[in-house]
Amino acid sequence: MKNKISYKPIKKVRLYEEVADQIKQTIFKGDLEPGDQLPSERDLAETFNVGRPTIRAWSKRLM
């Protein structure tokens, strides 16, 4: 009988959470400061290679 293989569950991460994590990192590194303006929704979508609805979902979480 073979040894039982154990796998770790895969964590499902939503795209807007990935966007949020990356933006948080830019804040923590000091690249984005209070008062700085974020790029437009379209520019963020292109930068992160996601659709605009993903950026909208992220921005809704901010409010």
N, C-alpha and C positions, 0 to 999 in steps of 0.2 A: 504494500500500500504506500502510495506517495505521500509526502508531507503536505499538509494543508497549506495552500497559498493564501496569504491575506493581502487584500488590496485596500487602499485608502479610498474613501468616497471622493468623487470628483466634485469640487466646489463649483457650482454654477454661478458665474459672475455676469451680471448684465453689462451691456456696453456702456451705459451712462455711468455705471460705477467705475469702470476703467477710466473714463474721461475725468471723473471727479478725482480719482487717485492721482492722475498725472498732473492735474491743475493744482492739487494740494501740494504736490512735490515742488512745483515751481514757486509756490508761496513759501514753503519751508526753506528752499534754497535762497530765497531773497530775490528771485528773478521777477516776481510779481509782488508789488507792494500796495498798501491801502491807497486808494485813489486812482490807481492805474486802470485804464480802460481795457476791457477784454476785446479780443477781435470779434468781428461780426459772426453771427450764427453760421453763415455760409463759409467764412474763412475757417472757423473751428471745425466744421464738418469736413472740409478738405484736409486740414492739418491732421485730424485724427482718422481720416479715411472711414468715416461713418456717415450715415444719412442725417439730414437735418432733424428728423424726429428724435433721434438719439440725443442731439444737443438740446432740443426742447425739453426732453424728459429730464436731462441733467439740470437745466436751468430752473425747472419747476421745483426741483428738490432744494434749491437754494433759498427759495422764498418761504 
